[in-house]
Structures are given as structure tokens and as C-alpha cells.
């Protein structure tokens, strides 16, 4: 996973969704993608946090 790339895509989606001229169908697709990206990013961050905690215990 490329964390920075995924974060950039999430920011792009956010900007697109701020535009009120998107059709509902496109908005729903972008929203769904954003939710999936958010889940992946949270999992990545949680994994990184666990790694740091394990390293601190040593």
C-alpha cells in the first residue's frame, strides 16, 4: 500500500465532492471509494501503531 498515494486520492475525492454540480450517481461512487480508502488507511495506521508499540516494549 502506498499511504501517501491513497491519502492524495482521498483528498482528490473530497475536493470533487465539494463541487455541488456532480450527478448523484457520481457522488455515490466517489463516496463509496472514499469509505473504502478510509478503511484501508485506518487499518494501515493501526498496524503502524501496533508496530511502534511493540518496538517500544523491547
C-alpha positions in Angstrom: 0.0 0.0 0.0 1.3 3.5 -0.9 -0.1 5.5 2.1 0.7 8.9 0.5 -0.9 8.0 -2.8 -4.0 6.8 -1.1 -4.2 10.0 1.0 -3.8 12.1 -2.1 -6.7 10.2 -3.8 -8.8 10.7 -0.7 -8.1 14.5 -0.8 -9.0 14.5 -4.6 -12.3 12.8 -3.8 -13.0 15.3 -1.1 -12.4 18.2 -3.5 -14.6 16.7 -6.2 -17.4 16.1 -3.7 -17.3 19.7 -2.6 -18.4 20.6 -6.1 -22.2 20.6 -6.0 -22.6 20.1 -9.7 -21.8 16.3 -9.6 -24.6 13.9 -10.6 -25.9 11.8 -7.7 -24.6 8.6 -9.3 -21.0 10.0 -9.5 -21.3 11.4 -5.9 -22.3 7.9 -4.6 -19.4 6.3 -6.5 -16.9 8.7 -5.0 -18.4 8.4 -1.6 -18.1 4.6 -1.7 -14.5 4.9 -2.9 -13.7 7.3 0.0 -15.2 5.0 2.6 -13.1 2.1 1.3 -10.0 4.2 1.2 -10.7 5.4 4.7 -11.0 1.8 6.0 -7.7 0.8 4.3 -5.9 3.9 5.7 -7.2 3.3 9.2 -6.0 -0.4 9.1 -2.6 0.8 7.9 -2.3 3.4 10.6 -3.5 0.9 13.3 -0.9 -1.6 12.0 1.9 1.0 12.2 0.8 2.0 15.7 1.0 -1.7 16.8 4.5 -2.0 15.3 5.7 1.1 17.1 4.2 -0.1 20.4 5.9 -3.5 20.0 9.2 -1.7 19.3 8.8 0.5 22.4 8.3 -2.6 24.6 11.7 -4.0 23.6 
